[in-house]
Amino acid sequence: MASMTNNEKILQAVLLDDKLMEFGGYTAEDIGNIYQAIDSDNCVISAVAQIISRTNEGATESTQGDEEVCSLIGGTTI
């Protein structure tokens, strides 16, 4: 088994949440690595992966991440 990057560890930690998996309608096998997740047809997997990837590139403001998730999955901010 290949070692996971920090981004992939974060991706797994977030996406393996039971409530998020139920909401997103995906299984653990659907996640893949960070690049597969970004290209996923599942909007929740893709949105989370994009936010993690962008955060690693320097977009660290939390409200920006919240707005990105909501716009990508069609929700509203809390």
Beta strands, then each sheet from edge to edge (+ up, - down):
end
